[in-house]
Amino acid sequence: MTRSGLASTFRPFDALEPAALHRRLAEWNHRRLNPALPHDDWERELRADAEMRLLEGAAIERAREAAQPWLADMPTEPADFVAWFEALQGRGPGENDPLFPWLAETATLEDMRWFLLQEVAGEAGFDDLVAMAQVKMPIRPKLELARNYWDEMGRGREGGMHGPMLDRLAQALDLRPAIERTVWPSLALGNTLVAFSTTRRYAYHALGALGAVELTAPWRAAHVAEGLKRLGIGAERKYFALHATLDVEHSKAWNEEILRPLAAERPDCLRALAEGAVMRLQAGAKCFEAYRATLWGPDAALRRAS
């Protein structure tokens, strides 16, 4: 029993299946990141948060172990490190996955709706992740994070904000995301990014992971935008069309204004930057595998008919 008299819900990390673990983490992240008001149950909530942080930390540490083979040839000289990082595009985990040409050329509207439902449910909110990641960062990286955030916020115009663009697409396609209907790798991807940006010992992992998003998103976004256009989706596809081009420039700026100065001034953070990037790409690769298993698997026809 806890001091508050409530039975603890903590279960050791290894006792939880991945789906159960990441559903719990997703529900916890949803609760703790939403604005709230003071309440009488705050002590019990803090104890529950401590238990969830243990689960979150164990999940991240296991994912760090899985990333190590990709870091065997990671250089430490600034220019070489940035080149190594940029080479993850097209060659890193999950890159050039056949799912995306299929979405562009073959997927039905129901296929596309299911894919986007998973993506929306696992979306952690890039603007919020950047805002949390920039806390106490050195000046040059902080300024680039601020510029990136300002673009995410539509440069002060509501119609240009990226998050609401995705919301409008979800509304147009009548997507109703729910944790219990989301494949666990999609939840795990969002949980990983939230862990990085909200936990200061993973602050540099966050910069590596978010930089990997900017680096690799344009190819995927372009294919999704092409598929949406083929399926007759009009202005609502703007979110993906925008990220197919804008993120190319975002990635260049990220690498020059964040990664390069950190590599020169904080060489001790290089491995964390690299781990964060690889872990983000590995999490994405697991998503694509899970998506293909559903969209191309033996039950695909039955799912389409239901």
QUIUR-V220995 format. One record per residue. SS is DSSP state (~ for helix, > for strand, _ for the rest). Layout:
# QUIUR-V220995
SS
SS
This chain:
# QUIUR-V220995
_
_
_
_
_
_
_
_
_
_
_
_
~
~
~
_
_
~
~
~
~
~
~
~
~
~
~
~
~
~
~
~
~
_
_
_
_
_
_
_
_
~
~
~
~
~
~
~
~
~
~
~
~
~
~
~
~
~
~
~
~
~
~
~
~
~
~
~
~
~
~
_
_
_
_
_
_
~
~
~
~
~
~
~
~
~
_
_
_
_
_
_
_
_
_
_
_
~
~
~
~
~
~
~
~
_
_
_
~
~
~
~
~
~
~
~
~
~
~
~
~
~
_
_
_
~
~
~
~
~
~
~
~
_
_
_
_
_
~
~
~
~
~
~
~
~
~
~
~
~
~
~
>
~
~
~
_
~
~
~
>
~
~
~
~
~
~
~
~
~
~
~
_
_
_
_
_
_
~
~
~
_
_
~
~
~
~
~
~
~
~
~
~
~
~
~
~
~
_
~
~
~
~
~
~
~
~
~
~
~
~
~
~
~
~
~
~
~
~
~
~
~
~
~
~
~
~
~
~
~
_
_
_
_
~
~
~
~
~
~
~
~
~
~
~
~
~
~
~
~
~
~
~
~
~
~
~
~
~
~
~
~
~
~
~
_
~
~
~
~
~
~
~
~
~
~
~
~
~
~
~
~
~
~
~
~
~
~
~
~
~
~
~
~
~
_
_
_
_
~
~
~
~
~
~
_
